[in-house]
């Protein structure tokens, strides 16, 4: 089992969209059993991205207090097959070191991937999440303040010597955006993953259906499936049908 955490230096960069779609792609496209662990207490919207609008009776807090609650807490998206452990309203008073124990417990289960969605910024739970991870995804946008925040976060990730990938989301290729070379220079990395701006993404969020299922041939959908494929060491090649849809703007 691989534990992946998805982090961002600030809110509003599309971190949760990346989380839900790589989880969906891993499960629905690449047939890897995947669970999302939602630790985003500031804006816990994971379930809404899956069209799960009812209140969650049990949350991560229940598992941290009592590990035997695991099966009761897990919810499954019927649409995608992705499993979810919802976030509580607060992590205050909880022993976050137990995230490692939870990861170990899940390692003995049938999951291929556990994806931890973190709150944006540099909250106290971030080091615990990084330490519990095998691979950290840092999501940012192509603007100077966003990349500056990503740099601060990247320094923390490097401190714990974790594998990482920088994802630059919502790229429009405008003159006012930082170029990919500028971003790589700022972050001192050789490679970044680019996700293009796509008007179908907000449509998919409103519908409660991840973009990789809602519009599988869209620009963002293809980029996200390529990202998911890279996590399992594979290369994703869009089908002829998907390429035609992309060309026609569907």
HELIX and SHEET records of a PDB file:
HELIX    1   1 UNK A   15  UNK A   24  1                                  10    
HELIX    2   2 UNK A   25  UNK A   29  3                                   5    
HELIX    3   3 UNK A   46  UNK A   49  1                                   4    
HELIX    4   4 UNK A   60  UNK A   65  1                                   6    
HELIX    5   5 UNK A   67  UNK A   69  5                                   3    
HELIX    6   6 UNK A   70  UNK A   73  1                                   4    
HELIX    7   7 UNK A   98  UNK A  107  1                                  10    
HELIX    8   8 UNK A  126  UNK A  131  1                                   6    
HELIX    9   9 UNK A  144  UNK A  159  1                                  16    
HELIX   10  10 UNK A  180  UNK A  187  1                                   8    
HELIX   11  11 UNK A  199  UNK A  207  1                                   9    
HELIX   12  12 UNK A  211  UNK A  214  1                                   4    
HELIX   13  13 UNK A  219  UNK A  231  1                                  13    
HELIX   14  14 UNK A  240  UNK A  248  1                                   9    
SHEET    1   A 8 UNK A  75  UNK A  76  0                                        
SHEET    2   A 8 UNK A  83  UNK A  85 -1                                        
SHEET    3   A 8 UNK A  34  UNK A  39  1                                        
SHEET    4   A 8 UNK A 113  UNK A 118  1                                        
SHEET    5   A 8 UNK A   2  UNK A   8  1                                        
SHEET    6   A 8 UNK A 135  UNK A 141  1                                        
SHEET    7   A 8 UNK A 163  UNK A 171  1                                        
SHEET    8   A 8 UNK A 193  UNK A 196  1                                        
END                                                                             
